[in-house]
Amino acid sequence: MARLKEREDENRRLKKMYAEEHFKAELVKETLTKNGKAISTPRDGHLGSVE
């Protein structure tokens, strides 16, 4: 039972971390778009500008 609790805690922590990183990526995307630069978001999650 203790291992299940540990796994649930870890899962919660990872979900929170993912949500925070996703939010940061959206902020970067929005900022670049507002500055008039088109960007792409490849599947690996890294942001890159498109000329």
C-alpha contacts under 8 A as a table, 3 or more apart, distances in Angstrom:
res1	aa1	res2	aa2	distance
1	M	4	L	5.17
1	M	5	K	6.49
2	A	5	K	5.10
2	A	6	E	6.26
3	R	6	E	4.96
3	R	7	R	6.13
4	L	7	R	5.06
4	L	8	E	6.13
5	K	8	E	5.06
5	K	9	D	6.15
6	E	9	D	5.11
6	E	10	E	6.13
7	R	10	E	5.03
7	R	11	N	5.99
8	E	11	N	5.02
8	E	12	R	6.12
9	D	12	R	5.10
9	D	13	R	6.17
10	E	13	R	5.02
10	E	14	L	6.13
11	N	14	L	5.15
11	N	15	K	6.11
12	R	15	K	5.18
12	R	16	K	6.22
13	R	16	K	5.19
13	R	17	M	6.20
14	L	17	M	4.97
14	L	18	Y	6.08
15	K	18	Y	5.08
15	K	19	A	6.15
16	K	19	A	5.10
16	K	20	E	6.22
17	M	20	E	5.18
17	M	21	E	6.27
18	Y	21	E	5.19
18	Y	22	H	6.05
19	A	22	H	5.08
19	A	23	F	6.09
20	E	23	F	5.08
20	E	24	K	6.26
21	E	24	K	5.07
21	E	25	A	6.19
22	H	25	A	5.11
22	H	26	E	6.23
23	F	26	E	5.10
23	F	27	L	6.29
24	K	27	L	5.06
24	K	28	V	6.31
25	A	28	V	5.12
25	A	29	K	6.13
25	A	47	L	7.80
26	E	29	K	4.98
26	E	30	E	6.02
27	L	30	E	5.08
27	L	31	T	6.03
28	V	31	T	5.09
28	V	32	L	6.12
29	K	32	L	5.28
29	K	33	T	6.09
29	K	39	I	7.13
29	K	47	L	7.75
30	E	33	T	5.09
30	E	34	K	6.12
31	T	34	K	5.16
31	T	35	N	6.33
32	L	35	N	5.09
32	L	36	G	6.65
32	L	37	K	5.55
32	L	38	A	7.17
32	L	39	I	7.23
33	T	36	G	5.27
33	T	37	K	5.32
33	T	38	A	5.95
33	T	39	I	7.21
34	K	37	K	7.40
37	K	49	S	7.18
37	K	50	V	7.81
38	A	49	S	6.22
38	A	50	V	5.75
38	A	51	E	7.28
39	I	47	L	7.03
39	I	48	G	5.82
39	I	49	S	4.32
39	I	50	V	5.20
40	S	47	L	6.20
40	S	48	G	5.57
40	S	49	S	6.04
40	S	50	V	6.24
41	T	44	D	7.97
41	T	45	G	6.12
41	T	46	H	6.24
41	T	47	L	5.01
41	T	48	G	6.53
42	P	45	G	5.69
42	P	46	H	6.24
42	P	47	L	6.88
42	P	48	G	7.81
43	R	46	H	7.71
